[in-house]
């Protein structure tokens, strides 16, 4: 349901909901760690009747991160204005989540070019690289240390975004008829945080943003500190945002609701230190706040049966269907995770 059909919050409720958003702690995500088993063949390896795939690899400018990018071109001819294109972060896991049934359905509509931006690993995630690429810098604009894992550097979202536009997008779209006004970006968890960060910092980079189970509580909610500038940056432009959230994620927050409030470690926005309880409506509240911004269309979708991990595939499938002009699934019918 669109956030436009939900009543807007009062200023006091907005402040409270922002504080609640900061209440997503590492402990609330401890049960949602990603599977790190090596991946088997993906749809590009086994082949598809609906898409042809190629891949290329590049390194970051400092040589510390190593990317593997898959590009899927529809077998269907392009529309007169060119193909839309869906950029998928955590590309290894994203490619593993695609299947022929989904691509076949998309092929019957308006199939987009698919660009999965992953890493040179056989695992679903490069947790060290993504912790840097997908998280915003410290308030002083410098990289820092991931507070959820002190061995990982963080704060490289601006650097990764520059690499995305300077090297990845041009190479991915080379030789393809692309409708550049119909670029979409999808990300889950840390990558969902990057998707929001890109909307906040450069809303004109993509026309559609799909943020699934975004890590809003990362570093005391630091990613939300960039939210304030969105209205100014979006002036004269339009964009759409779809926020996805799993019902079991909400349940986790509710189960922790009786814990004592904690103090956020990092000063945010006005430099104050906020105290907040965990909120079962953290993502929905963000949707309500952002829906008040002129030029931004916001949708919020909750999947009652799903927890953090299964939200990756569920949200990606619906984002792809949406870009192709197909109706998204009924969230109430989303299958529970397999044991």
Secondary structure by P-SEA (a helix, b strand, c coil): ccccccccccaaaaaaaaaaaaccccccccccccccccccccccccccccccccbbbbbcccccbbbbbbbbbbccccccccbbbbbbcaaaaaaaaccaaaaaaaaaccccbbbbbbcccccccaaaaaaaaccccccccccccccccccccccaaaaaaaaaaacaaaaaaccccccccbbbbbbcaaaaaaaaaaaacccccccbbbbcccccccccccccccccccccccccccbbbbbbbbaaaaaaaaaacccccccccccccccbbbbbcccccaaaaaaaaaaacccbbbbbbbbccccccaaaaaaaaaaaaaaaccccccccccccccc
